Amino acid sequence: MNKKEFIGKVAFNLIQVIRKYNNESEIETWNDLNSERKTQVLKTVNAVIENPTITAKEMHSAWAEAKIFNGWKYAPVTDRSKKLHSCLINFEDLNVFQQMKDDLFNEVVKQLISLDADKLNDFDNFNTDVLRESNKELKKKYYDVLDERNDCMEQIEVLENKRIQIEQILKALRSANINNLENYTYAKELLEKLEKEEY
């Protein structure tokens, strides 16, 4: 097993561990892959070797182009027997977890490429300490992404509360007139609350 194949095997297997934590189906190992899929993984590894600054987005685009070239099409549910894949969309349209997988694969490959040859030593008996450290980095990145997602969800909730309050203000203002002082006062109070961000 050469260095490139070894890197592809380690990166692929680590991503499958992450998929398992996400309760995804069809968890595979490198040995489960057919020659076409192994070749695709190795092409991705080679792309990182040739361009160390490649981003996860660029890597995904290259993967998608190769899939389409080989006759694959998009479908909401992946069916490998029919060459249908749910990730054949723009990187921005992938969910957070799928983006994270691409980012993690990219990072793992870069880290393994940067290792000195003497650290790799025997590819078939790879230093377990190195694997352990790589796994730690993967888990850290995984939880960092989850934290970012939770922060985004909190921001969305804040914006939704603002939207509801604005709708209440507009409704009260629309119904307010000279003879409807109560609605006008209520709208004014809501507006003042919103300005102070008391929601």
CNS distance restraints for C-alpha pairs under 8 A (distance, minus, plus):
assign (resid   1 and name CA) (resid   5 and name CA) 6.22 0.50 0.50
assign (resid   1 and name CA) (resid   6 and name CA) 6.32 0.50 0.50
assign (resid   1 and name CA) (resid 123 and name CA) 6.76 0.50 0.50
assign (resid   1 and name CA) (resid 124 and name CA) 7.40 0.50 0.50
assign (resid   2 and name CA) (resid   6 and name CA) 6.15 0.50 0.50
assign (resid   2 and name CA) (resid 123 and name CA) 7.44 0.50 0.50
assign (resid   3 and name CA) (resid   7 and name CA) 6.15 0.50 0.50
assign (resid   3 and name CA) (resid 123 and name CA) 7.06 0.50 0.50
assign (resid   4 and name CA) (resid   8 and name CA) 6.26 0.50 0.50
assign (resid   4 and name CA) (resid  42 and name CA) 6.92 0.50 0.50
assign (resid   4 and name CA) (resid  45 and name CA) 6.96 0.50 0.50
assign (resid   4 and name CA) (resid  46 and name CA) 7.49 0.50 0.50
assign (resid   5 and name CA) (resid   9 and name CA) 6.10 0.50 0.50
assign (resid   5 and name CA) (resid  42 and name CA) 6.51 0.50 0.50
assign (resid   6 and name CA) (resid  10 and name CA) 6.23 0.50 0.50
assign (resid   6 and name CA) (resid 123 and name CA) 6.39 0.50 0.50
assign (resid   7 and name CA) (resid  11 and name CA) 6.05 0.50 0.50
assign (resid   7 and name CA) (resid  45 and name CA) 7.46 0.50 0.50
assign (resid   7 and name CA) (resid 109 and name CA) 6.32 0.50 0.50
assign (resid   7 and name CA) (resid 112 and name CA) 6.42 0.50 0.50
assign (resid   7 and name CA) (resid 113 and name CA) 7.53 0.50 0.50
assign (resid   8 and name CA) (resid  12 and name CA) 5.93 0.50 0.50
assign (resid   8 and name CA) (resid  41 and name CA) 6.15 0.50 0.50
assign (resid   8 and name CA) (resid  42 and name CA) 5.87 0.50 0.50
assign (resid   8 and name CA) (resid  45 and name CA) 6.26 0.50 0.50
assign (resid   8 and name CA) (resid 109 and name CA) 7.37 0.50 0.50
assign (resid   9 and name CA) (resid  13 and name CA) 6.07 0.50 0.50
assign (resid   9 and name CA) (resid  30 and name CA) 5.59 0.50 0.50
assign (resid  10 and name CA) (resid  14 and name CA) 6.13 0.50 0.50
assign (resid  11 and name CA) (resid  15 and name CA) 6.32 0.50 0.50
assign (resid  11 and name CA) (resid 105 and name CA) 5.85 0.50 0.50
assign (resid  11 and name CA) (resid 108 and name CA) 5.91 0.50 0.50
assign (resid  11 and name CA) (resid 109 and name CA) 6.26 0.50 0.50
assign (resid  12 and name CA) (resid  16 and name CA) 6.44 0.50 0.50
assign (resid  12 and name CA) (resid  29 and name CA) 7.43 0.50 0.50
assign (resid  12 and name CA) (resid  30 and name CA) 6.63 0.50 0.50
assign (resid  12 and name CA) (resid  41 and name CA) 7.78 0.50 0.50
assign (resid  12 and name CA) (resid 105 and name CA) 7.28 0.50 0.50
assign (resid  13 and name CA) (resid  17 and name CA) 6.58 0.50 0.50
assign (resid  13 and name CA) (resid  28 and name CA) 7.74 0.50 0.50
assign (resid  13 and name CA) (resid  29 and name CA) 5.61 0.50 0.50
assign (resid  13 and name CA) (resid  30 and name CA) 6.28 0.50 0.50
assign (resid  14 and name CA) (resid  18 and name CA) 6.65 0.50 0.50
assign (resid  14 and name CA) (resid 135 and name CA) 7.25 0.50 0.50
assign (resid  15 and name CA) (resid  19 and name CA) 6.25 0.50 0.50
assign (resid  15 and name CA) (resid 101 and name CA) 6.63 0.50 0.50
assign (resid  15 and name CA) (resid 104 and name CA) 7.50 0.50 0.50
assign (resid  15 and name CA) (resid 105 and name CA) 6.77 0.50 0.50
assign (resid  16 and name CA) (resid  20 and name CA) 6.15 0.50 0.50
assign (resid  16 and name CA) (resid  27 and name CA) 6.01 0.50 0.50
assign (resid  16 and name CA) (resid  28 and name CA) 6.51 0.50 0.50
assign (resid  16 and name CA) (resid  29 and name CA) 7.11 0.50 0.50
assign (resid  17 and name CA) (resid  21 and name CA) 6.51 0.50 0.50
assign (resid  18 and name CA) (resid  22 and name CA) 6.45 0.50 0.50
assign (resid  18 and name CA) (resid 101 and name CA) 7.93 0.50 0.50
assign (resid  19 and name CA) (resid  23 and name CA) 6.42 0.50 0.50
assign (resid  19 and name CA) (resid  24 and name CA) 5.49 0.50 0.50
assign (resid  19 and name CA) (resid  27 and name CA) 7.09 0.50 0.50
assign (resid  20 and name CA) (resid  24 and name CA) 5.75 0.50 0.50
assign (resid  20 and name CA) (resid  25 and name CA) 7.76 0.50 0.50
assign (resid  20 and name CA) (resid  27 and name CA) 6.62 0.50 0.50
assign (resid  28 and name CA) (resid  32 and name CA) 5.96 0.50 0.50
assign (resid  28 and name CA) (resid  33 and name CA) 7.59 0.50 0.50
assign (resid  29 and name CA) (resid  33 and name CA) 7.09 0.50 0.50
assign (resid  30 and name CA) (resid  38 and name CA) 7.64 0.50 0.50
assign (resid  33 and name CA) (resid  37 and name CA) 5.92 0.50 0.50
assign (resid  33 and name CA) (resid  38 and name CA) 6.09 0.50 0.50
assign (resid  34 and name CA) (resid  38 and name CA) 6.32 0.50 0.50
assign (resid  35 and name CA) (resid  39 and name CA) 6.02 0.50 0.50
assign (resid  36 and name CA) (resid  40 and name CA) 6.30 0.50 0.50
assign (resid  37 and name CA) (resid  41 and name CA) 6.28 0.50 0.50
assign (resid  38 and name CA) (resid  42 and name CA) 6.19 0.50 0.50
assign (resid  39 and name CA) (resid  43 and name CA) 6.09 0.50 0.50
assign (resid  40 and name CA) (resid  44 and name CA) 6.38 0.50 0.50
assign (resid  40 and name CA) (resid  63 and name CA) 7.54 0.50 0.50
assign (resid  40 and name CA) (resid  66 and name CA) 7.88 0.50 0.50
assign (resid  41 and name CA) (resid  45 and name CA) 6.35 0.50 0.50
assign (resid  42 and name CA) (resid  46 and name CA) 6.03 0.50 0.50
assign (resid  43 and name CA) (resid  47 and name CA) 6.12 0.50 0.50
assign (resid  44 and name CA) (resid  48 and name CA) 6.50 0.50 0.50
assign (resid  44 and name CA) (resid  59 and name CA) 6.94 0.50 0.50
assign (resid  44 and name CA) (resid  62 and name CA) 7.91 0.50 0.50
assign (resid  44 and name CA) (resid  63 and name CA) 7.23 0.50 0.50
assign (resid  45 and name CA) (resid  49 and name CA) 6.34 0.50 0.50
assign (resid  45 and name CA) (resid 109 and name CA) 6.56 0.50 0.50
assign (resid  46 and name CA) (resid  50 and name CA) 6.10 0.50 0.50
assign (resid  47 and name CA) (resid  51 and name CA) 5.96 0.50 0.50
assign (resid  47 and name CA) (resid  54 and name CA) 7.79 0.50 0.50
assign (resid  47 and name CA) (resid  59 and name CA) 7.71 0.50 0.50
assign (resid  48 and name CA) (resid  52 and name CA) 5.15 0.50 0.50
assign (resid  48 and name CA) (resid  53 and name CA) 7.53 0.50 0.50
assign (resid  48 and name CA) (resid  54 and name CA) 6.20 0.50 0.50
assign (resid  48 and name CA) (resid 106 and name CA) 7.34 0.50 0.50
assign (resid  48 and name CA) (resid 109 and name CA) 7.26 0.50 0.50
assign (resid  48 and name CA) (resid 110 and name CA) 6.94 0.50 0.50
assign (resid  49 and name CA) (resid 110 and name CA) 7.74 0.50 0.50
assign (resid  49 and name CA) (resid 113 and name CA) 7.29 0.50 0.50
assign (resid  52 and name CA) (resid 110 and name CA) 6.98 0.50 0.50
assign (resid  54 and name CA) (resid  58 and name CA) 6.28 0.50 0.50
assign (resid  54 and name CA) (resid  59 and name CA) 6.78 0.50 0.50
assign (resid  55 and name CA) (resid  59 and name CA) 6.16 0.50 0.50
assign (resid  55 and name CA) (resid 103 and name CA) 7.63 0.50 0.50
assign (resid  55 and name CA) (resid 106 and name CA) 7.42 0.50 0.50
assign (resid  56 and name CA) (resid  60 and name CA) 6.06 0.50 0.50
assign (resid  56 and name CA) (resid  99 and name CA) 7.57 0.50 0.50
assign (resid  56 and name CA) (resid 102 and name CA) 5.40 0.50 0.50
assign (resid  56 and name CA) (resid 103 and name CA) 4.91 0.50 0.50
assign (resid  56 and name CA) (resid 106 and name CA) 6.14 0.50 0.50
assign (resid  57 and name CA) (resid  61 and name CA) 6.27 0.50 0.50
assign (resid  57 and name CA) (resid  91 and name CA) 5.66 0.50 0.50
assign (resid  57 and name CA) (resid 102 and name CA) 7.78 0.50 0.50
assign (resid  58 and name CA) (resid  62 and name CA) 6.29 0.50 0.50
assign (resid  59 and name CA) (resid  63 and name CA) 6.23 0.50 0.50
assign (resid  59 and name CA) (resid 102 and name CA) 7.54 0.50 0.50
assign (resid  59 and name CA) (resid 106 and name CA) 7.73 0.50 0.50
assign (resid  60 and name CA) (resid  64 and name CA) 6.08 0.50 0.50
assign (resid  60 and name CA) (resid  91 and name CA) 6.55 0.50 0.50
assign (resid  60 and name CA) (resid 102 and name CA) 6.85 0.50 0.50
assign (resid  61 and name CA) (resid  65 and name CA) 6.12 0.50 0.50
assign (resid  61 and name CA) (resid  90 and name CA) 7.38 0.50 0.50
assign (resid  61 and name CA) (resid  91 and name CA) 7.27 0.50 0.50
assign (resid  62 and name CA) (resid  66 and name CA) 6.24 0.50 0.50
assign (resid  63 and name CA) (resid  67 and name CA) 6.26 0.50 0.50
assign (resid  64 and name CA) (resid  68 and name CA) 6.16 0.50 0.50
assign (resid  64 and name CA) (resid  88 and name CA) 5.73 0.50 0.50
assign (resid  64 and name CA) (resid  89 and name CA) 7.70 0.50 0.50
assign (resid  65 and name CA) (resid  69 and name CA) 6.05 0.50 0.50
assign (resid  66 and name CA) (resid  70 and name CA) 6.28 0.50 0.50
assign (resid  67 and name CA) (resid  71 and name CA) 6.55 0.50 0.50
assign (resid  67 and name CA) (resid  72 and name CA) 5.28 0.50 0.50
assign (resid  67 and name CA) (resid  73 and name CA) 7.85 0.50 0.50
assign (resid  68 and name CA) (resid  72 and name CA) 4.73 0.50 0.50
assign (resid  68 and name CA) (resid  73 and name CA) 6.27 0.50 0.50
assign (resid  71 and name CA) (resid  83 and name CA) 6.93 0.50 0.50
assign (resid  72 and name CA) (resid  83 and name CA) 4.70 0.50 0.50
assign (resid  72 and name CA) (resid  84 and name CA) 5.65 0.50 0.50
assign (resid  72 and name CA) (resid  85 and name CA) 7.10 0.50 0.50
assign (resid  73 and name CA) (resid  83 and name CA) 6.44 0.50 0.50
assign (resid  73 and name CA) (resid  84 and name CA) 5.02 0.50 0.50
assign (resid  73 and name CA) (resid  85 and name CA) 6.33 0.50 0.50
assign (resid  73 and name CA) (resid  88 and name CA) 6.95 0.50 0.50
assign (resid  74 and name CA) (resid  84 and name CA) 5.54 0.50 0.50
assign (resid  74 and name CA) (resid  85 and name CA) 5.13 0.50 0.50
assign (resid  74 and name CA) (resid  86 and name CA) 5.67 0.50 0.50
assign (resid  74 and name CA) (resid  87 and name CA) 7.13 0.50 0.50
assign (resid  74 and name CA) (resid  88 and name CA) 5.11 0.50 0.50
assign (resid  74 and name CA) (resid  89 and name CA) 7.23 0.50 0.50
assign (resid  75 and name CA) (resid  84 and name CA) 5.52 0.50 0.50
assign (resid  75 and name CA) (resid  85 and name CA) 5.50 0.50 0.50
assign (resid  75 and name CA) (resid  86 and name CA) 5.06 0.50 0.50
assign (resid  75 and name CA) (resid  88 and name CA) 7.88 0.50 0.50
assign (resid  76 and name CA) (resid  85 and name CA) 7.34 0.50 0.50
assign (resid  76 and name CA) (resid  86 and name CA) 4.90 0.50 0.50
assign (resid  77 and name CA) (resid  84 and name CA) 7.46 0.50 0.50
assign (resid  77 and name CA) (resid  85 and name CA) 6.54 0.50 0.50
assign (resid  77 and name CA) (resid  86 and name CA) 5.32 0.50 0.50
assign (resid  78 and name CA) (resid  83 and name CA) 7.96 0.50 0.50
assign (resid  78 and name CA) (resid  84 and name CA) 5.29 0.50 0.50
assign (resid  78 and name CA) (resid  85 and name CA) 4.19 0.50 0.50
assign (resid  78 and name CA) (resid  86 and name CA) 5.12 0.50 0.50
assign (resid  79 and name CA) (resid  83 and name CA) 6.15 0.50 0.50
assign (resid  79 and name CA) (resid  84 and name CA) 5.00 0.50 0.50
assign (resid  79 and name CA) (resid  85 and name CA) 6.34 0.50 0.50
assign (resid  80 and name CA) (resid  84 and name CA) 5.87 0.50 0.50
assign (resid  80 and name CA) (resid  85 and name CA) 7.12 0.50 0.50
assign (resid  87 and name CA) (resid  94 and name CA) 6.85 0.50 0.50
assign (resid  89 and name CA) (resid  93 and name CA) 6.42 0.50 0.50
assign (resid  89 and name CA) (resid  94 and name CA) 6.97 0.50 0.50
assign (resid  90 and name CA) (resid  94 and name CA) 6.81 0.50 0.50
assign (resid  91 and name CA) (resid  99 and name CA) 6.89 0.50 0.50
assign (resid  94 and name CA) (resid  98 and name CA) 5.90 0.50 0.50
assign (resid  94 and name CA) (resid  99 and name CA) 6.10 0.50 0.50
assign (resid  95 and name CA) (resid  99 and name CA) 6.38 0.50 0.50
assign (resid  96 and name CA) (resid 100 and name CA) 6.08 0.50 0.50
assign (resid  96 and name CA) (resid 145 and name CA) 7.81 0.50 0.50
assign (resid  96 and name CA) (resid 149 and name CA) 7.64 0.50 0.50
assign (resid  97 and name CA) (resid 101 and name CA) 6.28 0.50 0.50
assign (resid  98 and name CA) (resid 102 and name CA) 6.55 0.50 0.50
assign (resid  99 and name CA) (resid 103 and name CA) 6.24 0.50 0.50
assign (resid 100 and name CA) (resid 104 and name CA) 5.96 0.50 0.50
assign (resid 100 and name CA) (resid 142 and name CA) 7.21 0.50 0.50
assign (resid 100 and name CA) (resid 145 and name CA) 7.18 0.50 0.50
assign (resid 101 and name CA) (resid 105 and name CA) 6.07 0.50 0.50
assign (resid 102 and name CA) (resid 106 and name CA) 6.13 0.50 0.50
assign (resid 103 and name CA) (resid 107 and name CA) 6.18 0.50 0.50
assign (resid 104 and name CA) (resid 108 and name CA) 6.01 0.50 0.50
assign (resid 104 and name CA) (resid 138 and name CA) 6.58 0.50 0.50
assign (resid 104 and name CA) (resid 141 and name CA) 7.56 0.50 0.50
assign (resid 105 and name CA) (resid 109 and name CA) 6.17 0.50 0.50
assign (resid 106 and name CA) (resid 110 and name CA) 6.31 0.50 0.50
assign (resid 107 and name CA) (resid 111 and name CA) 6.16 0.50 0.50
assign (resid 108 and name CA) (resid 112 and name CA) 6.18 0.50 0.50
assign (resid 108 and name CA) (resid 134 and name CA) 7.09 0.50 0.50
assign (resid 108 and name CA) (resid 138 and name CA) 7.96 0.50 0.50
assign (resid 109 and name CA) (resid 113 and name CA) 6.06 0.50 0.50
assign (resid 110 and name CA) (resid 114 and name CA) 6.26 0.50 0.50
assign (resid 111 and name CA) (resid 115 and name CA) 6.72 0.50 0.50
assign (resid 115 and name CA) (resid 119 and name CA) 6.45 0.50 0.50
assign (resid 115 and name CA) (resid 120 and name CA) 7.08 0.50 0.50
assign (resid 116 and name CA) (resid 120 and name CA) 6.76 0.50 0.50
assign (resid 117 and name CA) (resid 121 and name CA) 6.20 0.50 0.50
assign (resid 119 and name CA) (resid 127 and name CA) 7.65 0.50 0.50
assign (resid 120 and name CA) (resid 126 and name CA) 6.30 0.50 0.50
assign (resid 120 and name CA) (resid 127 and name CA) 7.07 0.50 0.50
assign (resid 121 and name CA) (resid 126 and name CA) 7.32 0.50 0.50
assign (resid 122 and name CA) (resid 126 and name CA) 6.01 0.50 0.50
assign (resid 126 and name CA) (resid 130 and name CA) 7.82 0.50 0.50
assign (resid 126 and name CA) (resid 131 and name CA) 7.77 0.50 0.50
assign (resid 127 and name CA) (resid 131 and name CA) 6.75 0.50 0.50
assign (resid 128 and name CA) (resid 132 and name CA) 6.03 0.50 0.50
assign (resid 129 and name CA) (resid 133 and name CA) 6.20 0.50 0.50
assign (resid 130 and name CA) (resid 134 and name CA) 6.17 0.50 0.50
assign (resid 131 and name CA) (resid 135 and name CA) 6.11 0.50 0.50
assign (resid 132 and name CA) (resid 136 and name CA) 6.27 0.50 0.50
assign (resid 133 and name CA) (resid 137 and name CA) 6.34 0.50 0.50
assign (resid 134 and name CA) (resid 138 and name CA) 6.24 0.50 0.50
assign (resid 135 and name CA) (resid 139 and name CA) 6.19 0.50 0.50
assign (resid 136 and name CA) (resid 140 and name CA) 6.12 0.50 0.50
assign (resid 137 and name CA) (resid 141 and name CA) 6.12 0.50 0.50
assign (resid 138 and name CA) (resid 142 and name CA) 6.04 0.50 0.50
assign (resid 139 and name CA) (resid 143 and name CA) 6.20 0.50 0.50
assign (resid 140 and name CA) (resid 144 and name CA) 6.08 0.50 0.50
assign (resid 141 and name CA) (resid 145 and name CA) 6.22 0.50 0.50
assign (resid 142 and name CA) (resid 146 and name CA) 6.38 0.50 0.50
assign (resid 143 and name CA) (resid 147 and name CA) 6.11 0.50 0.50
assign (resid 144 and name CA) (resid 148 and name CA) 6.27 0.50 0.50
assign (resid 145 and name CA) (resid 149 and name CA) 6.16 0.50 0.50
assign (resid 146 and name CA) (resid 150 and name CA) 6.17 0.50 0.50
assign (resid 147 and name CA) (resid 151 and name CA) 6.17 0.50 0.50
assign (resid 148 and name CA) (resid 152 and name CA) 6.22 0.50 0.50
assign (resid 149 and name CA) (resid 153 and name CA) 6.21 0.50 0.50
assign (resid 150 and name CA) (resid 154 and name CA) 6.24 0.50 0.50
assign (resid 151 and name CA) (resid 155 and name CA) 6.28 0.50 0.50
assign (resid 152 and name CA) (resid 156 and name CA) 6.13 0.50 0.50
assign (resid 153 and name CA) (resid 157 and name CA) 6.18 0.50 0.50
assign (resid 154 and name CA) (resid 158 and name CA) 6.26 0.50 0.50
assign (resid 155 and name CA) (resid 159 and name CA) 6.21 0.50 0.50
assign (resid 156 and name CA) (resid 160 and name CA) 6.05 0.50 0.50
assign (resid 157 and name CA) (resid 161 and name CA) 6.22 0.50 0.50
assign (resid 158 and name CA) (resid 162 and name CA) 6.32 0.50 0.50
assign (resid 159 and name CA) (resid 163 and name CA) 6.14 0.50 0.50
assign (resid 160 and name CA) (resid 164 and name CA) 6.24 0.50 0.50
assign (resid 161 and name CA) (resid 165 and name CA) 6.22 0.50 0.50
assign (resid 161 and name CA) (resid 199 and name CA) 7.06 0.50 0.50
assign (resid 162 and name CA) (resid 166 and name CA) 6.10 0.50 0.50
assign (resid 162 and name CA) (resid 194 and name CA) 7.30 0.50 0.50
assign (resid 162 and name CA) (resid 199 and name CA) 7.52 0.50 0.50
assign (resid 163 and name CA) (resid 167 and name CA) 6.20 0.50 0.50
assign (resid 164 and name CA) (resid 168 and name CA) 6.26 0.50 0.50
assign (resid 165 and name CA) (resid 169 and name CA) 6.19 0.50 0.50
assign (resid 165 and name CA) (resid 190 and name CA) 7.06 0.50 0.50
assign (resid 165 and name CA) (resid 194 and name CA) 7.48 0.50 0.50
assign (resid 166 and name CA) (resid 170 and name CA) 6.14 0.50 0.50
assign (resid 166 and name CA) (resid 191 and name CA) 7.86 0.50 0.50
assign (resid 167 and name CA) (resid 171 and name CA) 6.03 0.50 0.50
assign (resid 168 and name CA) (resid 172 and name CA) 6.09 0.50 0.50
assign (resid 168 and name CA) (resid 187 and name CA) 7.50 0.50 0.50
assign (resid 168 and name CA) (resid 190 and name CA) 7.95 0.50 0.50
assign (resid 169 and name CA) (resid 173 and name CA) 6.02 0.50 0.50
assign (resid 169 and name CA) (resid 187 and name CA) 4.89 0.50 0.50
assign (resid 169 and name CA) (resid 188 and name CA) 7.75 0.50 0.50
assign (resid 169 and name CA) (resid 190 and name CA) 6.32 0.50 0.50
assign (resid 169 and name CA) (resid 191 and name CA) 6.73 0.50 0.50
assign (resid 170 and name CA) (resid 174 and name CA) 6.00 0.50 0.50
assign (resid 170 and name CA) (resid 187 and name CA) 7.66 0.50 0.50
assign (resid 171 and name CA) (resid 175 and name CA) 6.40 0.50 0.50
assign (resid 172 and name CA) (resid 176 and name CA) 6.00 0.50 0.50
assign (resid 172 and name CA) (resid 183 and name CA) 5.42 0.50 0.50
assign (resid 172 and name CA) (resid 184 and name CA) 6.52 0.50 0.50
assign (resid 172 and name CA) (resid 186 and name CA) 7.14 0.50 0.50
assign (resid 172 and name CA) (resid 187 and name CA) 5.42 0.50 0.50
assign (resid 173 and name CA) (resid 183 and name CA) 7.09 0.50 0.50
assign (resid 173 and name CA) (resid 184 and name CA) 6.16 0.50 0.50
assign (resid 173 and name CA) (resid 187 and name CA) 6.12 0.50 0.50
assign (resid 175 and name CA) (resid 180 and name CA) 7.69 0.50 0.50
assign (resid 175 and name CA) (resid 183 and name CA) 6.96 0.50 0.50
assign (resid 176 and name CA) (resid 180 and name CA) 5.37 0.50 0.50
assign (resid 176 and name CA) (resid 181 and name CA) 6.86 0.50 0.50
assign (resid 176 and name CA) (resid 182 and name CA) 7.97 0.50 0.50
assign (resid 176 and name CA) (resid 183 and name CA) 5.40 0.50 0.50
assign (resid 176 and name CA) (resid 184 and name CA) 5.10 0.50 0.50
assign (resid 177 and name CA) (resid 181 and name CA) 6.89 0.50 0.50
assign (resid 177 and name CA) (resid 184 and name CA) 7.27 0.50 0.50
assign (resid 180 and name CA) (resid 184 and name CA) 6.68 0.50 0.50
assign (resid 181 and name CA) (resid 185 and name CA) 6.09 0.50 0.50
assign (resid 182 and name CA) (resid 186 and name CA) 6.21 0.50 0.50
assign (resid 183 and name CA) (resid 187 and name CA) 6.14 0.50 0.50
assign (resid 184 and name CA) (resid 188 and name CA) 6.19 0.50 0.50
assign (resid 185 and name CA) (resid 189 and name CA) 6.20 0.50 0.50
assign (resid 186 and name CA) (resid 190 and name CA) 6.27 0.50 0.50
assign (resid 187 and name CA) (resid 191 and name CA) 6.15 0.50 0.50
assign (resid 188 and name CA) (resid 192 and name CA) 6.25 0.50 0.50
assign (resid 189 and name CA) (resid 193 and name CA) 6.19 0.50 0.50
assign (resid 190 and name CA) (resid 194 and name CA) 6.15 0.50 0.50
assign (resid 191 and name CA) (resid 195 and name CA) 6.22 0.50 0.50
assign (resid 192 and name CA) (resid 196 and name CA) 6.34 0.50 0.50
assign (resid 193 and name CA) (resid 197 and name CA) 5.97 0.50 0.50
assign (resid 193 and name CA) (resid 198 and name CA) 5.17 0.50 0.50
assign (resid 193 and name CA) (resid 199 and name CA) 7.23 0.50 0.50
assign (resid 194 and name CA) (resid 198 and name CA) 6.04 0.50 0.50
assign (resid 194 and name CA) (resid 199 and name CA) 6.98 0.50 0.50
